[in-house]
Amino acid sequence: MSEPNFTPGPWIAKTLRHESACGSSVEYTVYGPSGEFIATIWGSPENQKLIAAAPEMLNELEVVQKAMLAIAEYSADEEIKESALQHAAHINIIAKKARGEK
């Protein structure tokens, strides 16, 4: 596994309400652990929560990948081995994409 080229978690979701002469608006933002800006999310607060959880989800996905490789290595059932290897390979593609790797 390579070092991440993104701000490591935990990421924190914050909701800011703005009042102005034109009315009120809500801004959904995500910050890194040291307060560094990650993103402003338009739409629903569920999107904000999903993005804020991204570093943890990537970490857990990598744990599952290791488990799939262990299952493939130690399983006596060929179908289970093949399925575990396919899942591990797919997780690898997704994790690389999330880390910005090719």
N, C-alpha and C positions, 0 to 999 in steps of 0.2 A: 504494500500500500504506500502510495506517495503522500507527501505532505499536502494538505488541502490548500488550494489557491483561492480560498474564500474565507470570510471571517468565521472562525470557529464559534460554536454555540457555547452556552445557550443563547438563543435569540429571544428578545423580549418584545411582545406585542403591546402597543400603546394606542389608545383611542383619544384623539384630541377633538374637542368641540370648539368651533370658531363662531363667534357672533359678530355680525357686522350690520351696517345699515341695510344691506341687501338681504339679510336673513341669516340663518345659521347653517353651518355645514359640519360634516364629520370627516375627519381625516384618520385613516387607519395606517399606522406606521409600524415598522419593525426596526429594532435597534440591536446591535451586538452587545456582548457582555460589558464592554467598557463605555457604552453609550454611543458607539459609532453608528451612523445611519446606514441601514440596509436597504429599506424600500418603503415607498408609499404605495398603498394598495387601494385601488378604486373598486367599488362594488360592495361586497358584503364583508362583515367582520369574520365570517368563516374562512374567507381567502387569507385574511391576515393571520389567523391562527394556524392555518396550514403552512404558510411560508415561515412563520416563526418556529414551527416544529421541524423544519427541513433538516437542520444539522443532526438532530436526534434520530430522525427517521433514516438518514443515510448511515449513521453509525449502527443502528439496529439491522439495517439491510446487510451491512457487511458482516455482522455477527451471524445472521441467517445463512449467508453465503458460506461461511466457514463450516457451519453445521451441515449444510448440504454436501460439501466436499467430504466431511467425515462420514456421513451416511453412505455416500458413494464408495468410499474406501473400505468400509467395514461391513456393508450389507452383503449377504449371500444371495439375495434375490436380484437377478439381472435387470428386471424391469424397474425395480426401486433404484438401483445404481444409475441406470440410464436417465430416469426421471430426475434424480438428484443432480446429476451432472448438467442436464439441460437447464434446470432452475439456477444452478450456480453460474452457468455461463450467461444466462439472461440477467441475473443480478449484477454480474460484472459489467455488462454493457450499460445498464442503468446507472450504476455507481460511477463509472467513468464519465458518463454524460453529466452527472450531477457535479463531478469535480472539475469539469471543463477539459477533460482529457480526450484524446482521439482513440 
